[in-house]
Amino acid sequence: MRTILSQRLLRRPCAACRHGERLQPEEIARIGLDSRLELYRPTGCSECDFTGYSGRIGIHEALTVDDGIRAVLGGTASAIASAAVAGGTTFLYEQGRRLCMTGDTTVDEVVRVLGEAD
């Protein structure tokens, strides 16, 4: 085995009706972001059939099984995660956070697909 790949699709907020606002700190904390950020919230309009979302965007996590990963396989999850980060892996949750900050998805969508942050 050389690579382990995980992927998910997140819905994009509708460009016609999304609006930026400061969410409550406890809402933003659900994915571990700074509460001072202004993020988007879907509203719903005729262009998105009143769902607030239009289109999807993919997030991917690829773990290359190199010597560093092989050395910690069979160990703890945190040891494997540390080795993955050292090897350059970007986790799904980090990509979801970035997409929230750029307005390409919402906090609710990241939580729906990936769950609450630890």
Backbone hydrogen bonds in HBPLUS format (Angstrom, degrees):
<---DONOR---> <-ACCEPTOR-->    atom                        ^
c    i                          cat <-CA-CA->   ^        H-A-AA   ^      H-
h    n   atom  resd res      DA  || num        DHA   H-A  angle D-A-AA Bond
n    s   type  num  typ     dist DA aas  dist angle  dist       angle   num
A0065-VAL N   A0002-ARG O   2.68 MM  63  5.04 161.7  1.71 139.0 144.7     1
A0004-ILE N   A0063-LEU O   2.84 MM  59  5.04 154.3  1.91 137.1 145.6     2
A0063-LEU N   A0004-ILE O   2.78 MM  59  5.04 167.2  1.80 153.7 158.2     3
A0006-SER N   A0061-GLU O   2.85 MM  55  5.11 152.2  1.93 146.6 155.4     4
A0061-GLU N   A0006-SER O   2.79 MM  55  5.11 151.9  1.86 156.3 159.6     5
A0008-ARG N   A0059-ILE O   3.04 MM  51  5.51 154.6  2.11 150.4 156.5     6
A0059-ILE N   A0008-ARG O   2.96 MM  51  5.51 160.9  2.00 159.7 163.3     7
A0010-LEU N   A0057-ILE O   2.86 MM  47  5.35 171.7  1.87 155.9 158.2     8
A0057-ILE N   A0010-LEU O   2.79 MM  47  5.35 151.7  1.87 153.6 163.3     9
A0012-ARG N   A0055-GLY O   2.97 MM  43  5.44 167.2  1.98 129.7 130.5    10
A0054-SER N   A0012-ARG O   2.83 MM  42  5.61 153.3  1.90 149.2 158.2    11
A0014-CYS N   A0052-GLY O   2.91 MM  38  5.43 164.0  1.94 123.8 125.2    12
A0018-ARG N   A0014-CYS O   2.95 MM   4  5.63 141.3  2.10 157.6 162.3    13
A0019-HIS N   A0041-ARG O   3.35 MM  22  5.76 163.4  2.38 147.3 151.7    14
A0041-ARG N   A0019-HIS O   3.01 MM  22  5.76 150.4  2.10 145.9 152.6    15
A0021-GLU N   A0039-LEU O   2.81 MM  18  5.62 160.9  1.85 158.1 160.5    16
A0039-LEU N   A0021-GLU O   3.00 MM  18  5.62 142.4  2.14 153.6 144.7    17
A0027-GLU N   A0024-GLN O   2.86 MM   3  5.27 132.2  2.10 110.8 124.4    18
A0028-ILE N   A0024-GLN O   3.20 MM   4  6.60 159.3  2.24 159.4 164.8    19
A0029-ALA N   A0025-PRO O   2.90 MM   4  6.00 151.1  1.99 146.9 155.8    20
A0030-ARG N   A0027-GLU O   3.18 MM   3  5.48 149.9  2.27 102.7 111.5    21
A0031-ILE N   A0028-ILE O   3.13 MM   3  6.00 164.5  2.16 122.2 125.5    22
A0033-LEU N   A0028-ILE O   3.39 MM   5  5.61 177.7  2.39 132.9 132.2    23
A0032-GLY N   A0029-ALA O   3.11 MM   3  4.55 154.8  2.17  92.3 100.2    24
A0117-ALA N   A0030-ARG O   2.69 MM  87  5.63 164.2  1.71 158.6 161.2    25
A0037-LEU N   A0034-ASP O   3.37 MM   3  6.08 170.6  2.38 120.8 122.4    26
A0048-CYS N   A0045-CYS O   3.28 MM   3  5.66 141.9  2.44 105.7 114.8    27
A0050-PHE N   A0045-CYS O   2.70 MM   5  4.49 155.8  1.76 154.4 147.8    28
A0049-ASP N   A0046-SER O   3.47 MM   3  4.92 168.7  2.48  96.1  97.9    29
A0051-THR N   A0048-CYS O   3.20 MM   3  5.76 153.4  2.27 114.2 120.3    30
A0066-ASP N   A0064-THR O   3.01 MM   2  5.83 113.9  2.46 112.8  96.0    31
A0070-ARG N   A0066-ASP O   2.91 MM   4  6.16 170.8  1.92 160.1 163.2    32
A0071-ALA N   A0067-ASP O   3.02 MM   4  6.09 148.2  2.12 142.1 149.5    33
A0072-VAL N   A0069-ILE O   3.01 MM   3  5.42 138.3  2.19 108.7 119.8    34
A0073-LEU N   A0069-ILE O   3.01 MM   4  6.17 123.1  2.34 150.9 167.0    35
A0075-GLY N   A0072-VAL O   2.82 MM   3  5.30 148.1  1.92 140.1 142.3    36
A0080-ILE N   A0076-THR O   3.13 MM   4  6.47 156.0  2.19 148.4 154.7    37
A0081-ALA N   A0077-ALA O   2.86 MM   4  6.09 160.0  1.90 150.2 156.3    38
A0082-SER N   A0078-SER O   2.93 MM   4  6.05 156.8  1.98 142.5 148.5    39
A0083-ALA N   A0079-ALA O   3.05 MM   4  6.23 157.4  2.11 142.5 148.5    40
A0084-ALA N   A0080-ILE O   2.86 MM   4  6.09 148.6  1.96 146.1 155.7    41
A0085-VAL N   A0081-ALA O   2.96 MM   4  6.22 160.9  1.99 152.5 156.2    42
A0086-ALA N   A0082-SER O   2.99 MM   4  6.19 159.8  2.03 146.1 152.1    43
A0087-GLY N   A0083-ALA O   2.99 MM   4  6.16 134.0  2.21 135.8 147.8    44
A0087-GLY N   A0084-ALA O   3.06 MM   3  4.99 126.9  2.36  92.5 107.0    45
A0089-THR N   A0084-ALA O   2.99 MM   5  5.37 167.2  2.00 146.5 142.3    46
A0088-GLY N   A0085-VAL O   2.99 MM   3  5.09 161.5  2.02 106.1 111.8    47
A0094-GLU N   A0091-PHE O   3.11 MM   3  5.42 121.3  2.47 104.2 117.8    48
A0095-GLN N   A0091-PHE O   3.21 MM   4  6.61 157.8  2.27 153.6 159.8    49
A0096-GLY N   A0092-LEU O   2.89 MM   4  6.20 156.1  1.95 152.8 160.2    50
A0097-ARG N   A0093-TYR O   2.92 MM   4  6.21 155.0  1.98 148.5 154.7    51
A0098-ARG N   A0094-GLU O   3.03 MM   4  6.29 162.7  2.06 148.0 152.4    52
A0099-LEU N   A0095-GLN O   2.95 MM   4  6.21 157.9  2.00 149.8 155.7    53
A0100-CYS N   A0096-GLY O   3.01 MM   4  6.27 144.5  2.14 143.6 153.1    54
A0100-CYS N   A0097-ARG O   3.13 MM   3  5.10 121.3  2.50  93.9 108.6    55
A0101-MET N   A0097-ARG O   3.03 MM   4  6.37 156.9  2.08 151.6 157.4    56
A0102-THR N   A0098-ARG O   3.05 MM   4  6.36 140.5  2.21 145.6 156.3    57
A0104-ASP N   A0099-LEU O   2.83 MM   5  4.98 134.3  2.04 156.0 157.6    58
A0103-GLY N   A0100-CYS O   3.16 MM   3  5.11 151.4  2.24  98.9 107.7    59
A0110-VAL N   A0106-THR O   3.06 MM   4  6.42 158.8  2.11 152.9 158.0    60
A0111-VAL N   A0107-VAL O   2.99 MM   4  6.24 166.0  2.01 158.3 162.0    61
A0112-ARG N   A0108-ASP O   2.86 MM   4  5.98 152.1  1.94 141.6 150.0    62
A0113-VAL N   A0109-GLU O   3.03 MM   4  6.20 157.2  2.08 149.4 153.8    63
A0114-LEU N   A0110-VAL O   2.75 MM   4  5.68 165.3  1.78 154.0 159.2    64
A0115-GLY N   A0111-VAL O   2.82 MM   4  4.31 139.5  1.98 115.5 124.5    65
